[in-house]
């Protein structure tokens, strides 16, 4: 699907183009324009790469900002980017490549991309998944890109009726796909896992023949409504040739963690040497904590817990950018 950069009424245009997309799907078209251009997105995030500041939202192209945070315009990399650009790209500290992806509710449902150290668009590959899954984030290691194909899916018929189109699909299944960086669909190795949902990972790295992923895992998400979801707990997947094992960090029964970000300990630090920082809502006192964990030992007690005077809303995004 091709995104664009013009202004317009977001809700009206989305409904009009969704209707058009449904007609094209019923007529047998493979690709359509499900999202028309929009000036603003929900819950934007930011990234710095190749001397540029990008404002990101997972349904659209990236927008470039000036050093004074003025909007300079959106970027399609000479027309090579034809999908949305995730709000959570991954910057390689060794190559300075920026790896990212786009998902959509029309095929191709998932496309893996990369920019080189100078910001040039150098890779794009469709990764085949069974349907329109909501893939909010992903992971990279020194050697791999890792995608989470999980059972929160998009229902276009519900969207046409004006209903909430995202929800839990118990028949979709759940799996993790691991492929070499800059790889293609034929290179993906899929691992079946128990059904769950993950908005955000904390870290991923390689240890010998194992690929280790630390994530915030929900047992289920949006089963009956958008208010029907399980708490998030830190969870570890370890993938080898045949099996996976897991461990988790338990914040406690009254705690609900949000997105965590990684801050390296130093410029010369190893891959998991650093800190995972994030807000954790404590229902018992109706306020949030800023929790700092040792990224190399996620199951251990927090290094520090800073009590906030009030609740920090879910979805509040943070980024760690080197000074």
QUIVENTA-V516567 format. One record per backbone hydrogen bond with DSSP energy under -0.5 kcal/mol. NH is the residue of the N-H (numbers start at 1). CO is the residue of the C=O. E is the energy in kcal/mol with one decimal. If there is no record, write none. Layout:
# QUIVENTA-V516567
nh = [NH;NH]
co = [CO;CO]
e = [E;E]
This chain:
# QUIVENTA-V516567
nh = [3;10;13;14;15;16;17;18;19;20;21;22;23;24;25;26;27;28;29;34;36;45;47;49;52;53;54;54;55;56;56;60;62;63;64;65;66;69;72;73;75;80;81;82;85;85;86;90;92;92;93;96;98;99;99;100;102;104;111;112;113;114;115;116;119;122;122;123;125;127;128;133;134;135;136;139;141;145;146;147;149;149;150;151;152;153;153;154;155;156;159;160;161;162;163;167;168;169;170;172;175;176;177;178;178;179;181;183;185;187;188;189;190;191;193;197;199;202;203;205;207;210;211;212;212;213;214;215;215;216;217;217;218;219;222;223;228;229;230;233;234;235;236;237;238;239;240;240;245;250;251;255;256;257;258;261;263;265;269;273;274;275;276;277;277;278;279;280;281;282;283;283;285;286;287;288;289;290;291;291;292;293;293;295;295;297;300;303;304;306;307;308;313;316;321]
co = [1;8;9;10;11;12;13;14;15;16;17;18;19;20;21;22;23;25;24;32;34;56;54;52;49;65;47;52;63;45;54;57;75;55;73;53;70;66;64;64;62;77;76;80;57;60;101;99;90;97;91;92;115;90;97;113;111;109;102;125;100;123;98;120;116;114;120;114;112;110;126;131;152;133;134;146;144;179;139;177;147;175;148;196;150;151;167;132;165;154;155;156;157;159;158;153;222;151;168;169;149;191;147;176;189;145;143;180;126;184;185;178;188;176;174;218;216;214;214;212;210;207;239;205;210;237;203;213;235;200;215;233;197;231;228;228;225;227;220;217;249;215;247;213;245;211;238;243;238;248;249;252;281;232;279;277;275;273;266;270;272;263;293;261;275;291;259;289;256;287;254;281;282;282;282;310;280;306;278;289;304;276;291;274;293;294;297;292;292;290;305;288;311;313;319]
e = [-0.5;-0.8;-2.5;-2.4;-2.1;-2.5;-2.8;-2.5;-2.2;-2.0;-2.8;-2.6;-2.0;-2.1;-2.7;-2.5;-1.4;-1.3;-3.0;-0.7;-0.5;-2.8;-2.0;-2.6;-2.0;-0.7;-3.3;-0.5;-3.6;-3.4;-0.5;-2.3;-0.6;-2.5;-3.2;-2.8;-2.5;-2.1;-3.1;-1.0;-2.3;-1.3;-2.4;-0.7;-0.5;-2.3;-2.4;-2.9;-0.5;-2.8;-0.5;-2.0;-1.9;-3.0;-0.6;-2.0;-2.0;-1.4;-2.2;-3.1;-3.1;-1.6;-2.6;-2.6;-2.1;-2.3;-0.6;-1.4;-2.4;-2.5;-0.6;-1.9;-3.1;-0.9;-0.8;-2.2;-2.2;-2.6;-3.1;-2.7;-0.7;-2.2;-1.1;-0.6;-1.1;-0.6;-2.3;-2.5;-2.4;-0.6;-1.6;-2.2;-1.5;-1.3;-2.6;-1.6;-2.2;-2.8;-0.5;-1.8;-1.9;-2.6;-2.9;-0.5;-2.5;-2.3;-2.1;-2.1;-0.6;-1.7;-1.5;-2.5;-0.5;-2.6;-2.1;-2.6;-0.6;-3.7;-1.6;-2.2;-2.6;-1.9;-2.4;-3.1;-0.5;-2.9;-2.8;-0.5;-2.8;-2.1;-0.8;-3.1;-3.3;-0.6;-1.2;-1.3;-1.5;-1.0;-1.9;-2.1;-1.5;-2.9;-2.3;-2.8;-1.4;-2.9;-0.5;-2.1;-0.9;-0.5;-0.7;-1.4;-2.3;-0.7;-2.6;-2.6;-2.7;-2.2;-1.3;-1.3;-1.0;-2.6;-2.1;-2.7;-0.6;-1.8;-0.6;-2.6;-2.3;-3.0;-3.3;-0.8;-0.9;-1.0;-1.4;-1.6;-2.3;-3.0;-2.9;-0.8;-2.7;-2.7;-0.5;-1.9;-0.7;-1.8;-1.9;-2.3;-1.4;-2.9;-0.6;-2.7;-0.6;-1.4;-0.6]
